[in-house]
Amino acid sequence: MQEGKLKFKDIFDGGRILEIPIYQRAYTWEEKQLKDFLEDLKNQPEEEKYFFGTFLFHNKGEDETGFRKLDVVDGQQRITTAIIFIKTLLDIIKNLDITEEEKRFIKRVERRYIKDEDIYKLKPSNNNTAFFFDYILNDSKPPAFESKAQKRLIKAKEFFTNELKKLSKEELKSLLKKLENAVVLVHTVSNSKDASQIFELINDRGKKLTDLEALKSFLMYKTSLSGNYQLLEKIEDCFSNIYRISERIEGKLDENKILSYYVIGFLKWTKEEEYSKAKDFIKELINKNELTISEFCKELEETFYNSKKIVFNEDNIKAIDNLKMIDRIAMFYPLFLKIYKNSDINTLEEVANLTYKFAFVSLVAGLRSDTGRSYFYTLARDFDGDNPEELINKIKAIFDENWWNIKERFKANLYNIYHGNLAKYILFLYENILREKNNQKPLDINDYFENEHRYKLSIEHILAKDIAKNKFSSKFQNEYLDLIGNLVIDYQGANASKGNKPVDVKKESFKQNNEFLSQQEIEDIEKEVENQLSEKFDWENEEHVKAFIKYRTEKIMNTIKEIDFLKEIFD
């Protein structure tokens, strides 16, 4: 294949097929990138040269069909998008009033870019290959999606379909011509060593590599210098698996964080800078021969695999779900990952219970979210699996020795929980305690993070904010309105229907046709407060409402105090 400055159409000659290697990422472009791609083509004057970027290919020689195969090392997102664009554009033109000559033109374009007889001209060699052929390059509709990449591929096809339908035949042909004649800068190499070196150079001057991509390139280049092609294959397999896992957990756990967690748990760091700049520290250790490439690949793949197990809580450890709900799990990932590798599920479950206890108590106590971080990171680094009991005792020491005066601070703050995620979580716990006592199915983490509006959990004020602002003092509004005793959890849809209605109106909704036991008991609590006051309860009487909120706050927190792991704090 020619090198240097070419036209985009020159990449796709008749005897060549392109393949995206399995170790590359799946499709990542979202609507923003698609819009930019289309707008660039629309705004480009046809008589001027449009630069479509740099492409790097690895020449793999002829395949069994006689076609010359090129692996796409850099530029796979743009090439994939271009093929989806061309396929969609041709389909739209076919449905217009076209001449026989235009039909022959479409056939030629399809043979060049889409399919030559039974040979597809672009093959994504990963889990999305069949999906790409069946649902993107053909017109079948997918029954379901197995990955976010598949959703993005379909979204790209839908985006171009919707946008290109708005254009005339001449406008469509003009866009195709601009893309075919776009200037590209092409590099072709015949071995992985050169591909890795050029890949890093290209991206250092332009698009920023992710840390994972930069590490993969570094490892492949370093390995190719030694001529160890067996290790090169191992690196490619390793990163292929890592990218597939990364795609599954996308949006739930960032891959750069996993890289940092790997350093924290598995390498002998001595200062924060080493794990905060994980890529640089790993490269430094490999260059010093203090970490082998084979060992690194094996451990990193295991780390991604076990991270996925934590993300989806595949071992159903309740404390892990609880840590996610209070948004305090990040600090404990390195320790959990180390236990997955060096110990057993029983140890993991016990440690998860202890870390959840620490996280919840420190959150209520008002400690900073990073309190204890360096301690838990050190525990992760030093745990080798030989003595799980010692690890457990080191975590228990936080409470046994009352570090940060954590017990007293917890007690002092427990009755002063206001509107926010902590209040939502405590109300969630309280609701489940009531359900357990009544032999009803508890809410779970899926309920907690439900996004569908109708069933999304939110916090409802018993006495509405607007009513309080109009009738009650500023002291009440500052000290009582958002206190947990005036809050209930509710579905967002039901919450909206209650709105700013008076409590006497809301009570019917709280009591009837309501699955939340913590709402059903509100009228009973009102009667208990009424007995204490020795007069009829009035929701327009500020002192009455204060008494209700205080009483209910104490009832909720006294119930929470009976949770097993909190009892010892009050002994």
MOSUL-V105803 format. One record per run of one state. SS is the DSSP state (H for helix, E for strand, L for the rest). FROM is the first residue (numbers start at 1). TO is the last residue. If there is no record, write none. Layout:
{{SS | FROM | TO} {SS | FROM | TO}}
This chain:
{{L | 1 | 3} {E | 4 | 7} {H | 8 | 11} {L | 12 | 15} {E | 16 | 20} {L | 21 | 30} {H | 31 | 43} {L | 44 | 50} {E | 51 | 62} {L | 63 | 67} {E | 68 | 74} {L | 75 | 75} {H | 76 | 94} {L | 95 | 99} {H | 100 | 113} {L | 114 | 114} {E | 115 | 116} {L | 117 | 118} {E | 119 | 120} {L | 121 | 121} {E | 122 | 124} {L | 125 | 128} {H | 129 | 136} {L | 137 | 147} {H | 148 | 164} {L | 165 | 168} {H | 169 | 180} {L | 181 | 182} {E | 183 | 189} {L | 190 | 191} {H | 192 | 205} {L | 206 | 210} {H | 211 | 226} {L | 227 | 228} {H | 229 | 248} {L | 249 | 254} {H | 255 | 266} {L | 267 | 271} {H | 272 | 276} {L | 277 | 277} {H | 278 | 287} {L | 288 | 292} {H | 293 | 311} {L | 312 | 317} {H | 318 | 325} {L | 326 | 329} {H | 330 | 342} {L | 343 | 344} {H | 345 | 365} {L | 366 | 372} {H | 373 | 382} {L | 383 | 387} {H | 388 | 400} {L | 401 | 402} {H | 403 | 413} {L | 414 | 417} {E | 418 | 418} {L | 419 | 420} {H | 421 | 437} {L | 438 | 444} {H | 445 | 448} {L | 449 | 452} {H | 453 | 455} {L | 456 | 456} {E | 457 | 461} {L | 462 | 464} {H | 465 | 471} {L | 472 | 473} {H | 474 | 479} {L | 480 | 482} {E | 483 | 483} {H | 484 | 486} {E | 487 | 491} {H | 492 | 498} {L | 499 | 502} {H | 503 | 511} {L | 512 | 516} {H | 517 | 520} {L | 521 | 521} {H | 522 | 533} {L | 534 | 541} {H | 542 | 560} {L | 561 | 563} {H | 564 | 570} {L | 571 | 571}}
